[in-house]
């Protein structure tokens, strides 16, 4: 295998040298980007979830970080008191946990707390969202400074050449300048995501952190030139910055909300479009011209204010989308446990049974109220901070259909579809858990029976050995020891075992 990989690498290296020596590029490899194109990433949001088996880590994080007690003027008690009341069904749907400001930031607020934050992060807003009595979501809003956008733009406008690209788990491949551009820019964007997720894992370790799986993440990306809602489809096709960032996979349909004018929501992408972006990434992207509409009434029409406005509008939608990702994670973990049950649970020893009991108890605690909590959460009539999204035809194609007199496409309700998916996944998880526990209970009973038989056999042999020791002791203590051989013969003849 190593020889084959080495030969492949040498061949790709030779092919890359040949590409550079020839110098001419095909249209497929030539980078096309309009003058003045730049991107801004003012905000990123990450969601984490705390089930009954892991909520203690949220209580501990609030205590150790100094977020307990009333931290905000005119708000609910905050801290662990708000968390406890929300999980008992008596608190608010959402509440502010903490506002953190970087030590190097030139601003702060009365309610904010100075803290050491990742590089490029000016402040973090932590909001708790109640999902029934057994599940709590925490949405962290990261407000970024210009240095983060500069990292993207630096790679976006770098003079890229043909290179040999080696991705983890794949063989090296000789790529042209356009593919190298996409690889480099998406890698920078993914590095930014990884740094923020790392902070989330260390500070608020929940279900995704324990599973070592990427957190649900939303980022806001604004282009200076590209506009997903423009009516000139040719301009988008000739702008490689869109593909380099990793958005705009579906050019025919767009997901939009009237609450977020000028923005389009991209769902987690397929790997062939964004191979260097991790899973569970949603993107809100649009043109910089959308900033005034997004910041209407705020007094500061800049990208930072636009990011803050989007975060205030999207909190519950982020929590809802992340909830679907959590259910998929739990479903995948359940399937993995089923497929690897023999390896996971070992044999039937007491240690194996204890490990089985702990695993089953954790799963049962997390799933006991899951279906009911999701049903209550989805049946809420009043939905704050959850914009309504619809899947519709892109403006360019809608204009073309109108000109041809074709029947208009009926927009699809994405929020409603999300709720349906969540209810289905919750039912499947609860049913799977019930069947799985029944099978494991049977296995545990059989294991206990086997252990009992082993104990009985050991006890019998101990009794036999004890009897033998007692007889020898009795024989040795007598003045004239009896004939043990003769006695054994008489005993054997009496029982019909042997004859001497």
Secondary structure in CASP SS format (residue, H / E / C, confidence):
PFRMAT SS
TARGET T0000
AUTHOR 0000-0000-0000
METHOD secondary structure of the structure
MODEL  1
X C 1.00
X H 1.00
X H 1.00
X H 1.00
X H 1.00
X H 1.00
X H 1.00
X H 1.00
X H 1.00
X H 1.00
X H 1.00
X H 1.00
X H 1.00
X H 1.00
X H 1.00
X H 1.00
X H 1.00
X H 1.00
X H 1.00
X H 1.00
X H 1.00
X H 1.00
X C 1.00
X C 1.00
X C 1.00
X C 1.00
X C 1.00
X C 1.00
X C 1.00
X C 1.00
X C 1.00
X C 1.00
X C 1.00
X C 1.00
X C 1.00
X C 1.00
X C 1.00
X C 1.00
X E 1.00
X E 1.00
X E 1.00
X E 1.00
X E 1.00
X E 1.00
X E 1.00
X E 1.00
X E 1.00
X E 1.00
X E 1.00
X E 1.00
X E 1.00
X C 1.00
X C 1.00
X C 1.00
X H 1.00
X H 1.00
X H 1.00
X H 1.00
X H 1.00
X H 1.00
X H 1.00
X H 1.00
X H 1.00
X H 1.00
X C 1.00
X C 1.00
X C 1.00
X C 1.00
X C 1.00
X C 1.00
X C 1.00
X C 1.00
X C 1.00
X C 1.00
X C 1.00
X C 1.00
X C 1.00
X C 1.00
X H 1.00
X H 1.00
X H 1.00
X H 1.00
X H 1.00
X H 1.00
X H 1.00
X H 1.00
X H 1.00
X C 1.00
X C 1.00
X C 1.00
X C 1.00
X C 1.00
X C 1.00
X E 1.00
X E 1.00
X E 1.00
X E 1.00
X E 1.00
X E 1.00
X E 1.00
X E 1.00
X E 1.00
X C 1.00
X C 1.00
X C 1.00
X C 1.00
X C 1.00
X C 1.00
X C 1.00
X C 1.00
X C 1.00
X C 1.00
X E 1.00
X E 1.00
X E 1.00
X C 1.00
X C 1.00
X C 1.00
X C 1.00
X C 1.00
X E 1.00
X E 1.00
X E 1.00
X E 1.00
X E 1.00
X E 1.00
X E 1.00
X E 1.00
X E 1.00
X E 1.00
X E 1.00
X C 1.00
X C 1.00
X C 1.00
X E 1.00
X E 1.00
X E 1.00
X E 1.00
X E 1.00
X E 1.00
X E 1.00
X E 1.00
X E 1.00
X E 1.00
X C 1.00
X H 1.00
X H 1.00
X H 1.00
X H 1.00
X H 1.00
X H 1.00
X H 1.00
X H 1.00
X H 1.00
X H 1.00
X H 1.00
X C 1.00
X C 1.00
X C 1.00
X C 1.00
X C 1.00
X C 1.00
X E 1.00
X E 1.00
X E 1.00
X C 1.00
X C 1.00
X C 1.00
X C 1.00
X C 1.00
X C 1.00
X C 1.00
X E 1.00
X E 1.00
X E 1.00
X C 1.00
X H 1.00
X H 1.00
X H 1.00
X H 1.00
X H 1.00
X H 1.00
X H 1.00
X H 1.00
X H 1.00
X H 1.00
X H 1.00
X H 1.00
X H 1.00
X H 1.00
X H 1.00
X H 1.00
X H 1.00
X H 1.00
X H 1.00
X H 1.00
X H 1.00
X H 1.00
X H 1.00
X H 1.00
X H 1.00
X H 1.00
X H 1.00
X C 1.00
X C 1.00
X C 1.00
X H 1.00
X H 1.00
X H 1.00
X H 1.00
X H 1.00
X C 1.00
X C 1.00
X C 1.00
X C 1.00
X E 1.00
X E 1.00
X E 1.00
X E 1.00
X E 1.00
X E 1.00
X E 1.00
X E 1.00
X C 1.00
X C 1.00
X C 1.00
X C 1.00
X C 1.00
X C 1.00
X C 1.00
X C 1.00
X C 1.00
X H 1.00
X H 1.00
X H 1.00
X H 1.00
X H 1.00
X C 1.00
X C 1.00
X H 1.00
X H 1.00
X H 1.00
X H 1.00
X H 1.00
X H 1.00
X C 1.00
X C 1.00
X C 1.00
X C 1.00
X C 1.00
X C 1.00
X C 1.00
X E 1.00
X E 1.00
X E 1.00
X E 1.00
X C 1.00
X C 1.00
X C 1.00
X C 1.00
X C 1.00
X C 1.00
X E 1.00
X E 1.00
X E 1.00
X E 1.00
X C 1.00
X C 1.00
X C 1.00
X C 1.00
X C 1.00
X C 1.00
X C 1.00
X C 1.00
X C 1.00
X C 1.00
X C 1.00
X C 1.00
X C 1.00
X C 1.00
X E 1.00
X E 1.00
X E 1.00
X E 1.00
X E 1.00
X E 1.00
X E 1.00
X H 1.00
X H 1.00
X H 1.00
X H 1.00
X H 1.00
X H 1.00
X H 1.00
X C 1.00
X C 1.00
X C 1.00
X C 1.00
X C 1.00
X C 1.00
X C 1.00
X C 1.00
X H 1.00
X H 1.00
X H 1.00
X H 1.00
X H 1.00
X H 1.00
X H 1.00
X H 1.00
X H 1.00
X H 1.00
X H 1.00
X H 1.00
X H 1.00
X H 1.00
X H 1.00
X H 1.00
X H 1.00
X H 1.00
X H 1.00
X H 1.00
X H 1.00
X H 1.00
X H 1.00
X H 1.00
X H 1.00
X H 1.00
X H 1.00
X H 1.00
X H 1.00
X H 1.00
X H 1.00
X H 1.00
X H 1.00
X H 1.00
X H 1.00
X H 1.00
X H 1.00
X C 1.00
X H 1.00
X H 1.00
X H 1.00
X H 1.00
X H 1.00
X C 1.00
X C 1.00
X C 1.00
X C 1.00
X H 1.00
X H 1.00
X H 1.00
X H 1.00
X H 1.00
X H 1.00
X H 1.00
X H 1.00
X H 1.00
X H 1.00
X H 1.00
X H 1.00
X H 1.00
X H 1.00
X H 1.00
X H 1.00
X H 1.00
X H 1.00
X C 1.00
X C 1.00
X H 1.00
X H 1.00
X H 1.00
X H 1.00
X H 1.00
X H 1.00
X H 1.00
X H 1.00
X H 1.00
X C 1.00
X C 1.00
X C 1.00
X C 1.00
X C 1.00
X C 1.00
X C 1.00
X C 1.00
X C 1.00
X C 1.00
X C 1.00
X E 1.00
X E 1.00
X E 1.00
X E 1.00
X C 1.00
X H 1.00
X H 1.00
X H 1.00
X H 1.00
X H 1.00
X H 1.00
X H 1.00
X H 1.00
X H 1.00
X H 1.00
X C 1.00
X C 1.00
X C 1.00
X C 1.00
X C 1.00
X C 1.00
X C 1.00
X E 1.00
X E 1.00
X H 1.00
X H 1.00
X H 1.00
X H 1.00
X H 1.00
X H 1.00
X H 1.00
X H 1.00
X H 1.00
X H 1.00
X H 1.00
X H 1.00
X H 1.00
X H 1.00
X H 1.00
X H 1.00
X H 1.00
X H 1.00
X H 1.00
X H 1.00
X H 1.00
X H 1.00
X H 1.00
X H 1.00
X H 1.00
X H 1.00
X H 1.00
X H 1.00
X H 1.00
X H 1.00
X H 1.00
X H 1.00
X H 1.00
X H 1.00
X H 1.00
X H 1.00
X H 1.00
X H 1.00
X H 1.00
X H 1.00
X H 1.00
X H 1.00
X H 1.00
X H 1.00
X H 1.00
X H 1.00
X H 1.00
X H 1.00
X H 1.00
X H 1.00
X H 1.00
X H 1.00
X H 1.00
X H 1.00
X H 1.00
X H 1.00
X H 1.00
X H 1.00
X H 1.00
X H 1.00
X H 1.00
X H 1.00
X H 1.00
X H 1.00
X C 1.00
X C 1.00
X C 1.00
X C 1.00
X C 1.00
X C 1.00
X H 1.00
X H 1.00
X H 1.00
X H 1.00
X H 1.00
X H 1.00
X H 1.00
X H 1.00
X H 1.00
X H 1.00
X H 1.00
X H 1.00
X C 1.00
X C 1.00
X C 1.00
X C 1.00
X C 1.00
END
